[in-house]
């Protein structure tokens, strides 16, 4: 049996090379490595809204990767916070379509950092545009400002007993890294909060429906090399993708 094919949404950067300036779709290599190590075959998906249906025909599962902020209009905010940055309308549209299409087709989804926010926005949830000014956190959620390495935990989260996230990690307390200033404010209908940080911020959520759809605010792809437990979300996605493919065969 072939390895499940996992599509990973891409980000964007401007490459100012010696021979010209180029707009490039990009992805941190650790996402692909996590998929491969967990038993899947990764493919990178450029954020092209008109290609979303074709992508969904190709993949057995999806990872929505981290990156820049969502346009606040996508979740009902009429004003853009001064800290909101690098809005990419085509990426917003493509990821919203990916989430909705995956839900319709029963394709498993793992959202990471911006990815948990993509799931929320696509299915009717809302976001905090800027955690430091709109949430008043008691702990640091941008560990780079504290000099903590990306592979190391910046704080802990508490999983909710009985949730898939609690089962995946096998523990109620998990050390996670943290590089975000936006977060989920209200989860969509049909979802539950599956982990919070000590200050109450939503750190993970999951669908209560039949389709595997989980979002985490941390970056397990940056941690699994030093902390084995963080490969578990990738393994769970691969297993769900394999099961979903067998059911639809």
C-alpha positions as protocol buffer text, in pm:
chain_id: "A"
residue {
  index: 1
  type: UNK
  ca { x: 0 y: 0 z: 0 }
}
residue {
  index: 2
  type: UNK
  ca { x: 139 y: 341 z: -95 }
}
residue {
  index: 3
  type: UNK
  ca { x: 222 y: 598 z: 168 }
}
residue {
  index: 4
  type: UNK
  ca { x: -51 y: 859 z: 225 }
}
residue {
  index: 5
  type: UNK
  ca { x: 5 y: 1178 z: 26 }
}
residue {
  index: 6
  type: UNK
  ca { x: -4 y: 1485 z: 249 }
}
residue {
  index: 7
  type: UNK
  ca { x: -44 y: 1827 z: 91 }
}
residue {
  index: 8
  type: UNK
  ca { x: 121 y: 2111 z: 286 }
}
residue {
  index: 9
  type: UNK
  ca { x: 12 y: 2470 z: 228 }
}
residue {
  index: 10
  type: UNK
  ca { x: 295 y: 2705 z: 137 }
}
residue {
  index: 11
  type: UNK
  ca { x: 394 y: 3050 z: 257 }
}
residue {
  index: 12
  type: UNK
  ca { x: 563 y: 3332 z: 63 }
}
residue {
  index: 13
  type: UNK
  ca { x: 873 y: 3542 z: 59 }
}
residue {
  index: 14
  type: UNK
  ca { x: 1042 y: 3796 z: -165 }
}
residue {
  index: 15
  type: UNK
  ca { x: 1388 y: 3675 z: -272 }
}
residue {
  index: 16
  type: UNK
  ca { x: 1618 y: 3962 z: -359 }
}
residue {
  index: 17
  type: UNK
  ca { x: 1887 y: 3774 z: -551 }
}
residue {
  index: 18
  type: UNK
  ca { x: 2183 y: 3913 z: -739 }
}
residue {
  index: 19
  type: UNK
  ca { x: 2010 y: 3846 z: -1070 }
}
residue {
  index: 20
  type: UNK
  ca { x: 1670 y: 3988 z: -978 }
}
residue {
  index: 21
  type: UNK
  ca { x: 1384 y: 4001 z: -729 }
}
residue {
  index: 22
  type: UNK
  ca { x: 1151 y: 3701 z: -722 }
}
residue {
  index: 23
  type: UNK
  ca { x: 827 y: 3620 z: -542 }
}
residue {
  index: 24
  type: UNK
  ca { x: 858 y: 3264 z: -415 }
}
residue {
  index: 25
  type: UNK
  ca { x: 623 y: 3013 z: -259 }
}
residue {
  index: 26
  type: UNK
  ca { x: 810 y: 2868 z: 38 }
}
residue {
  index: 27
  type: UNK
  ca { x: 789 y: 2616 z: 319 }
}
residue {
  index: 28
  type: UNK
  ca { x: 1008 y: 2539 z: 618 }
}
residue {
  index: 29
  type: UNK
  ca { x: 1165 y: 2200 z: 543 }
}
residue {
  index: 30
  type: UNK
  ca { x: 1071 y: 2059 z: 884 }
}
residue {
  index: 31
  type: UNK
  ca { x: 706 y: 2017 z: 779 }
}
residue {
  index: 32
  type: UNK
  ca { x: 801 y: 1783 z: 494 }
}
residue {
  index: 33
  type: UNK
  ca { x: 1050 y: 1599 z: 714 }
}
residue {
  index: 34
  type: UNK
  ca { x: 783 y: 1544 z: 978 }
}
residue {
  index: 35
  type: UNK
  ca { x: 544 y: 1397 z: 723 }
}
residue {
  index: 36
  type: UNK
  ca { x: 810 y: 1169 z: 579 }
}
residue {
  index: 37
  type: UNK
  ca { x: 930 y: 1052 z: 920 }
}
residue {
  index: 38
  type: UNK
  ca { x: 571 y: 975 z: 1022 }
}
residue {
  index: 39
  type: UNK
  ca { x: 518 y: 759 z: 714 }
}
residue {
  index: 40
  type: UNK
  ca { x: 366 y: 992 z: 458 }
}
residue {
  index: 41
  type: UNK
  ca { x: 468 y: 1147 z: 127 }
}
residue {
  index: 42
  type: UNK
  ca { x: 471 y: 1529 z: 141 }
}
residue {
  index: 43
  type: UNK
  ca { x: 380 y: 1757 z: -149 }
}
residue {
  index: 44
  type: UNK
  ca { x: 390 y: 2136 z: -130 }
}
residue {
  index: 45
  type: UNK
  ca { x: 80 y: 2328 z: -238 }
}
residue {
  index: 46
  type: UNK
  ca { x: 120 y: 2682 z: -377 }
}
residue {
  index: 47
  type: UNK
  ca { x: -162 y: 2910 z: -261 }
}
residue {
  index: 48
  type: UNK
  ca { x: -354 y: 2919 z: -590 }
}
residue {
  index: 49
  type: UNK
  ca { x: -729 y: 2934 z: -516 }
}
residue {
  index: 50
  type: UNK
  ca { x: -828 y: 2809 z: -862 }
}
residue {
  index: 51
  type: UNK
  ca { x: -623 y: 2491 z: -810 }
}
residue {
  index: 52
  type: UNK
  ca { x: -774 y: 2391 z: -475 }
}
residue {
  index: 53
  type: UNK
  ca { x: -1018 y: 2136 z: -618 }
}
residue {
  index: 54
  type: UNK
  ca { x: -732 y: 1970 z: -807 }
}
residue {
  index: 55
  type: UNK
  ca { x: -521 y: 1960 z: -492 }
}
residue {
  index: 56
  type: UNK
  ca { x: -802 y: 1790 z: -302 }
}
residue {
  index: 57
  type: UNK
  ca { x: -822 y: 1522 z: -571 }
}
residue {
  index: 58
  type: UNK
  ca { x: -451 y: 1446 z: -521 }
}
residue {
  index: 59
  type: UNK
  ca { x: -408 y: 1432 z: -144 }
}
residue {
  index: 60
  type: UNK
  ca { x: -503 y: 1193 z: 136 }
}
residue {
  index: 61
  type: UNK
  ca { x: -447 y: 1454 z: 408 }
}
residue {
  index: 62
  type: UNK
  ca { x: -356 y: 1819 z: 459 }
}
residue {
  index: 63
  type: UNK
  ca { x: -126 y: 2025 z: 676 }
}
residue {
  index: 64
  type: UNK
  ca { x: -196 y: 2396 z: 697 }
}
residue {
  index: 65
  type: UNK
  ca { x: 137 y: 2558 z: 777 }
}
residue {
  index: 66
  type: UNK
  ca { x: 238 y: 2866 z: 974 }
}
residue {
  index: 67
  type: UNK
  ca { x: 296 y: 3213 z: 838 }
}
residue {
  index: 68
  type: UNK
  ca { x: 157 y: 3564 z: 824 }
}
residue {
  index: 69
  type: UNK
  ca { x: -173 y: 3704 z: 948 }
}
residue {
  index: 70
  type: UNK
  ca { x: -525 y: 3662 z: 814 }
}
residue {
  index: 71
  type: UNK
  ca { x: -715 y: 3959 z: 680 }
}
residue {
  index: 72
  type: UNK
  ca { x: -942 y: 4053 z: 973 }
}
residue {
  index: 73
  type: UNK
  ca { x: -1234 y: 4089 z: 732 }
}
residue {
  index: 74
  type: UNK
  ca { x: -1228 y: 3710 z: 685 }
}
residue {
  index: 75
  type: UNK
  ca { x: -1344 y: 3664 z: 1045 }
}
residue {
  index: 76
  type: UNK
  ca { x: -1571 y: 3968 z: 1076 }
}
residue {
  index: 77
  type: UNK
  ca { x: -1343 y: 4238 z: 1218 }
}
residue {
  index: 78
  type: UNK
  ca { x: -1396 y: 4576 z: 1056 }
}
residue {
  index: 79
  type: UNK
  ca { x: -1062 y: 4724 z: 1166 }
}
residue {
  index: 80
  type: UNK
  ca { x: -704 y: 4606 z: 1110 }
}
residue {
  index: 81
  type: UNK
  ca { x: -491 y: 4609 z: 1426 }
}
residue {
  index: 82
  type: UNK
  ca { x: -158 y: 4796 z: 1383 }
}
residue {
  index: 83
  type: UNK
  ca { x: 30 y: 4474 z: 1466 }
}
residue {
  index: 84
  type: UNK
  ca { x: -141 y: 4273 z: 1189 }
}
residue {
  index: 85
  type: UNK
  ca { x: 108 y: 4211 z: 909 }
}
residue {
  index: 86
  type: UNK
  ca { x: 175 y: 4060 z: 563 }
}
residue {
  index: 87
  type: UNK
  ca { x: -184 y: 3988 z: 462 }
}
residue {
  index: 88
  type: UNK
  ca { x: -191 y: 3763 z: 154 }
}
residue {
  index: 89
  type: UNK
  ca { x: -546 y: 3756 z: 11 }
}
residue {
  index: 90
  type: UNK
  ca { x: -480 y: 3460 z: -222 }
}
residue {
  index: 91
  type: UNK
  ca { x: -335 y: 3255 z: 63 }
}
residue {
  index: 92
  type: UNK
  ca { x: -633 y: 3338 z: 284 }
}
residue {
  index: 93
  type: UNK
  ca { x: -875 y: 3237 z: 7 }
}
residue {
  index: 94
  type: UNK
  ca { x: -689 y: 2919 z: -87 }
}
residue {
  index: 95
  type: UNK
  ca { x: -662 y: 2792 z: 270 }
}
residue {
  index: 96
  type: UNK
  ca { x: -1026 y: 2871 z: 346 }
}
residue {
  index: 97
  type: UNK
  ca { x: -1125 y: 2670 z: 37 }
}
residue {
  index: 98
  type: UNK
  ca { x: -890 y: 2387 z: 135 }
}
residue {
  index: 99
  type: UNK
  ca { x: -1044 y: 2357 z: 481 }
}
residue {
  index: 100
  type: UNK
  ca { x: -1401 y: 2366 z: 356 }
}
residue {
  index: 101
  type: UNK
  ca { x: -1328 y: 2125 z: 73 }
}
residue {
  index: 102
  type: UNK
  ca { x: -1145 y: 1884 z: 302 }
}
residue {
  index: 103
  type: UNK
  ca { x: -1436 y: 1883 z: 545 }
}
residue {
  index: 104
  type: UNK
  ca { x: -1681 y: 1807 z: 264 }
}
residue {
  index: 105
  type: UNK
  ca { x: -1465 y: 1523 z: 134 }
}
residue {
  index: 106
  type: UNK
  ca { x: -1363 y: 1378 z: 472 }
}
residue {
  index: 107
  type: UNK
  ca { x: -994 y: 1455 z: 417 }
}
residue {
  index: 108
  type: UNK
  ca { x: -799 y: 1472 z: 747 }
}
residue {
  index: 109
  type: UNK
  ca { x: -645 y: 1809 z: 834 }
}
residue {
  index: 110
  type: UNK
  ca { x: -374 y: 1920 z: 1078 }
}
residue {
  index: 111
  type: UNK
  ca { x: -343 y: 2297 z: 1124 }
}
residue {
  index: 112
  type: UNK
  ca { x: -20 y: 2434 z: 1271 }
}
residue {
  index: 113
  type: UNK
  ca { x: 8 y: 2789 z: 1412 }
}
residue {
  index: 114
  type: UNK
  ca { x: -156 y: 2996 z: 1135 }
}
residue {
  index: 115
  type: UNK
  ca { x: -310 y: 2663 z: 1037 }
}
residue {
  index: 116
  type: UNK
  ca { x: -530 y: 2642 z: 1348 }
}
residue {
  index: 117
  type: UNK
  ca { x: -641 y: 2995 z: 1266 }
}
residue {
  index: 118
  type: UNK
  ca { x: -718 y: 2891 z: 906 }
}
residue {
  index: 119
  type: UNK
  ca { x: -948 y: 2617 z: 1029 }
}
residue {
  index: 120
  type: UNK
  ca { x: -1122 y: 2858 z: 1265 }
}
residue {
  index: 121
  type: UNK
  ca { x: -1170 y: 3129 z: 1003 }
}
residue {
  index: 122
  type: UNK
  ca { x: -1287 y: 2889 z: 732 }
}
residue {
  index: 123
  type: UNK
  ca { x: -1556 y: 2732 z: 949 }
}
residue {
  index: 124
  type: UNK
  ca { x: -1697 y: 3035 z: 1131 }
}
residue {
  index: 125
  type: UNK
  ca { x: -1465 y: 3091 z: 1429 }
}
residue {
  index: 126
  type: UNK
  ca { x: -1294 y: 3417 z: 1518 }
}
residue {
  index: 127
  type: UNK
  ca { x: -940 y: 3532 z: 1600 }
}
residue {
  index: 128
  type: UNK
  ca { x: -762 y: 3760 z: 1842 }
}
residue {
  index: 129
  type: UNK
  ca { x: -567 y: 3992 z: 1613 }
}
residue {
  index: 130
  type: UNK
  ca { x: -295 y: 4072 z: 1867 }
}
residue {
  index: 131
  type: UNK
  ca { x: -250 y: 3867 z: 2182 }
}
residue {
  index: 132
  type: UNK
  ca { x: -29 y: 4115 z: 2375 }
}
residue {
  index: 133
  type: UNK
  ca { x: -280 y: 4403 z: 2345 }
}
residue {
  index: 134
  type: UNK
  ca { x: -615 y: 4226 z: 2308 }
}
residue {
  index: 135
  type: UNK
  ca { x: -576 y: 3934 z: 2549 }
}
residue {
  index: 136
  type: UNK
  ca { x: -340 y: 4056 z: 2822 }
}
residue {
  index: 137
  type: UNK
  ca { x: -144 y: 3729 z: 2849 }
}
residue {
  index: 138
  type: UNK
  ca { x: 30 y: 3626 z: 3168 }
}
residue {
  index: 139
  type: UNK
  ca { x: 302 y: 3431 z: 2985 }
}
residue {
  index: 140
  type: UNK
  ca { x: 516 y: 3502 z: 2680 }
}
residue {
  index: 141
  type: UNK
  ca { x: 377 y: 3372 z: 2351 }
}
residue {
  index: 142
  type: UNK
  ca { x: 670 y: 3488 z: 2137 }
}
residue {
  index: 143
  type: UNK
  ca { x: 962 y: 3298 z: 2281 }
}
residue {
  index: 144
  type: UNK
  ca { x: 1213 y: 3447 z: 2036 }
}
residue {
  index: 145
  type: UNK
  ca { x: 1180 y: 3767 z: 2238 }
}
residue {
  index: 146
  type: UNK
  ca { x: 1302 y: 3570 z: 2541 }
}
residue {
  index: 147
  type: UNK
  ca { x: 1594 y: 3410 z: 2358 }
}
residue {
  index: 148
  type: UNK
  ca { x: 1446 y: 3058 z: 2371 }
}
residue {
  index: 149
  type: UNK
  ca { x: 1551 y: 2830 z: 2083 }
}
residue {
  index: 150
  type: UNK
  ca { x: 1276 y: 2718 z: 1839 }
}
residue {
  index: 151
  type: UNK
  ca { x: 1317 y: 2349 z: 1928 }
}
residue {
  index: 152
  type: UNK
  ca { x: 1266 y: 2412 z: 2299 }
}
residue {
  index: 153
  type: UNK
  ca { x: 943 y: 2479 z: 2491 }
}
residue {
  index: 154
  type: UNK
  ca { x: 855 y: 2837 z: 2572 }
}
residue {
  index: 155
  type: UNK
  ca { x: 570 y: 2739 z: 2803 }
}
residue {
  index: 156
  type: UNK
  ca { x: 340 y: 2448 z: 2882 }
}
residue {
  index: 157
  type: UNK
  ca { x: -15 y: 2371 z: 2778 }
}
residue {
  index: 158
  type: UNK
  ca { x: -282 y: 2168 z: 2952 }
}
residue {
  index: 159
  type: UNK
  ca { x: -473 y: 1924 z: 2733 }
}
residue {
  index: 160
  type: UNK
  ca { x: -841 y: 1855 z: 2792 }
}
residue {
  index: 161
  type: UNK
  ca { x: -910 y: 1501 z: 2908 }
}
residue {
  index: 162
  type: UNK
  ca { x: -1091 y: 1287 z: 2653 }
}
residue {
  index: 163
  type: UNK
  ca { x: -986 y: 1489 z: 2351 }
}
residue {
  index: 164
  type: UNK
  ca { x: -786 y: 1361 z: 2055 }
}
residue {
  index: 165
  type: UNK
  ca { x: -501 y: 1600 z: 2137 }
}
residue {
  index: 166
  type: UNK
  ca { x: -476 y: 1455 z: 2488 }
}
residue {
  index: 167
  type: UNK
  ca { x: -468 y: 1104 z: 2340 }
}
residue {
  index: 168
  type: UNK
  ca { x: -210 y: 1199 z: 2076 }
}
residue {
  index: 169
  type: UNK
  ca { x: 32 y: 1339 z: 2333 }
}
residue {
  index: 170
  type: UNK
  ca { x: -54 y: 1093 z: 2607 }
}
residue {
  index: 171
  type: UNK
  ca { x: -12 y: 1352 z: 2882 }
}
residue {
  index: 172
  type: UNK
  ca { x: -210 y: 1633 z: 3039 }
}
residue {
  index: 173
  type: UNK
  ca { x: 85 y: 1875 z: 3044 }
}
residue {
  index: 174
  type: UNK
  ca { x: 297 y: 1932 z: 2735 }
}
residue {
  index: 175
  type: UNK
  ca { x: 587 y: 2170 z: 2679 }
}
residue {
  index: 176
  type: UNK
  ca { x: 539 y: 2362 z: 2354 }
}
residue {
  index: 177
  type: UNK
  ca { x: 715 y: 2634 z: 2161 }
}
residue {
  index: 178
  type: UNK
  ca { x: 542 y: 2962 z: 2083 }
}
residue {
  index: 179
  type: UNK
  ca { x: 589 y: 3223 z: 1809 }
}
residue {
  index: 180
  type: UNK
  ca { x: 249 y: 3383 z: 1755 }
}
residue {
  index: 181
  type: UNK
  ca { x: 70 y: 3708 z: 1821 }
}
residue {
  index: 182
  type: UNK
  ca { x: -269 y: 3597 z: 1685 }
}
residue {
  index: 183
  type: UNK
  ca { x: -480 y: 3318 z: 1832 }
}
residue {
  index: 184
  type: UNK
  ca { x: -824 y: 3159 z: 1812 }
}
residue {
  index: 185
  type: UNK
  ca { x: -1082 y: 3360 z: 2003 }
}
residue {
  index: 186
  type: UNK
  ca { x: -1395 y: 3153 z: 1940 }
}
residue {
  index: 187
  type: UNK
  ca { x: -1386 y: 2799 z: 1801 }
}
residue {
  index: 188
  type: UNK
  ca { x: -1624 y: 2712 z: 1517 }
}
residue {
  index: 189
  type: UNK
  ca { x: -1947 y: 2524 z: 1568 }
}
residue {
  index: 190
  type: UNK
  ca { x: -1874 y: 2154 z: 1591 }
}
residue {
  index: 191
  type: UNK
  ca { x: -1531 y: 2206 z: 1750 }
}
residue {
  index: 192
  type: UNK
  ca { x: -1406 y: 2190 z: 2107 }
}
residue {
  index: 193
  type: UNK
  ca { x: -1103 y: 2341 z: 2277 }
}
residue {
  index: 194
  type: UNK
  ca { x: -855 y: 2061 z: 2339 }
}
residue {
  index: 195
  type: UNK
  ca { x: -570 y: 2255 z: 2508 }
}
residue {
  index: 196
  type: UNK
  ca { x: -501 y: 2591 z: 2671 }
}
residue {
  index: 197
  type: UNK
  ca { x: -194 y: 2766 z: 2805 }
}
residue {
  index: 198
  type: UNK
  ca { x: -179 y: 2861 z: 3172 }
}
residue {
  index: 199
  type: UNK
  ca { x: -320 y: 3207 z: 3098 }
}
residue {
  index: 200
  type: UNK
  ca { x: -627 y: 3056 z: 2930 }
}
residue {
  index: 201
  type: UNK
  ca { x: -535 y: 3118 z: 2566 }
}
residue {
  index: 202
  type: UNK
  ca { x: -666 y: 2853 z: 2325 }
}
residue {
  index: 203
  type: UNK
  ca { x: -371 y: 2639 z: 2214 }
}
residue {
  index: 204
  type: UNK
  ca { x: -549 y: 2353 z: 2037 }
}
residue {
  index: 205
  type: UNK
  ca { x: -894 y: 2267 z: 1905 }
}
residue {
  index: 206
  type: UNK
  ca { x: -1050 y: 1974 z: 1724 }
}
residue {
  index: 207
  type: UNK
  ca { x: -1362 y: 1875 z: 1536 }
}
residue {
  index: 208
  type: UNK
  ca { x: -1621 y: 1665 z: 1714 }
}
residue {
  index: 209
  type: UNK
  ca { x: -1739 y: 1531 z: 1378 }
}
residue {
  index: 210
  type: UNK
  ca { x: -1625 y: 1217 z: 1195 }
}
residue {
  index: 211
  type: UNK
  ca { x: -1345 y: 1386 z: 999 }
}
residue {
  index: 212
  type: UNK
  ca { x: -1001 y: 1424 z: 1167 }
}
residue {
  index: 213
  type: UNK
  ca { x: -950 y: 1801 z: 1189 }
}
residue {
  index: 214
  type: UNK
  ca { x: -712 y: 1929 z: 1457 }
}
residue {
  index: 215
  type: UNK
  ca { x: -539 y: 2263 z: 1502 }
}
residue {
  index: 216
  type: UNK
  ca { x: -245 y: 2338 z: 1731 }
}
residue {
  index: 217
  type: UNK
  ca { x: -100 y: 2681 z: 1797 }
}
residue {
  index: 218
  type: UNK
  ca { x: 256 y: 2558 z: 1852 }
}
residue {
  index: 219
  type: UNK
  ca { x: 508 y: 2429 z: 1595 }
}
residue {
  index: 220
  type: UNK
  ca { x: 561 y: 2053 z: 1647 }
}
residue {
  index: 221
  type: UNK
  ca { x: 763 y: 2035 z: 1324 }
}
residue {
  index: 222
  type: UNK
  ca { x: 1036 y: 2242 z: 1491 }
}
residue {
  index: 223
  type: UNK
  ca { x: 1039 y: 2029 z: 1806 }
}
residue {
  index: 224
  type: UNK
  ca { x: 1019 y: 1661 z: 1711 }
}
residue {
  index: 225
  type: UNK
  ca { x: 1393 y: 1636 z: 1641 }
}
residue {
  index: 226
  type: UNK
  ca { x: 1471 y: 1720 z: 2004 }
}
residue {
  index: 227
  type: UNK
  ca { x: 1145 y: 1607 z: 2166 }
}
residue {
  index: 228
  type: UNK
  ca { x: 1007 y: 1283 z: 2021 }
}
residue {
  index: 229
  type: UNK
  ca { x: 653 y: 1340 z: 2147 }
}
residue {
  index: 230
  type: UNK
  ca { x: 604 y: 1618 z: 1894 }
}
residue {
  index: 231
  type: UNK
  ca { x: 613 y: 1378 z: 1602 }
}
residue {
  index: 232
  type: UNK
  ca { x: 283 y: 1239 z: 1734 }
}
residue {
  index: 233
  type: UNK
  ca { x: 54 y: 1491 z: 1557 }
}
residue {
  index: 234
  type: UNK
  ca { x: 213 y: 1398 z: 1223 }
}
residue {
  index: 235
  type: UNK
  ca { x: 174 y: 1027 z: 1297 }
}
residue {
  index: 236
  type: UNK
  ca { x: -191 y: 1077 z: 1394 }
}
residue {
  index: 237
  type: UNK
  ca { x: -257 y: 1266 z: 1069 }
}
residue {
  index: 238
  type: UNK
  ca { x: -94 y: 992 z: 861 }
}
residue {
  index: 239
  type: UNK
  ca { x: -295 y: 722 z: 1036 }
}
residue {
  index: 240
  type: UNK
  ca { x: -617 y: 919 z: 985 }
}
residue {
  index: 241
  type: UNK
  ca { x: -533 y: 974 z: 618 }
}
residue {
  index: 242
  type: UNK
  ca { x: -466 y: 604 z: 567 }
}
residue {
  index: 243
  type: UNK
  ca { x: -794 y: 511 z: 737 }
}
residue {
  index: 244
  type: UNK
  ca { x: -993 y: 769 z: 541 }
}
residue {
  index: 245
  type: UNK
  ca { x: -848 y: 641 z: 213 }
}
residue {
  index: 246
  type: UNK
  ca { x: -947 y: 283 z: 296 }
}
residue {
  index: 247
  type: UNK
  ca { x: -1303 y: 390 z: 376 }
}
residue {
  index: 248
  type: UNK
  ca { x: -1340 y: 582 z: 49 }
}
residue {
  index: 249
  type: UNK
  ca { x: -1178 y: 308 z: -164 }
}
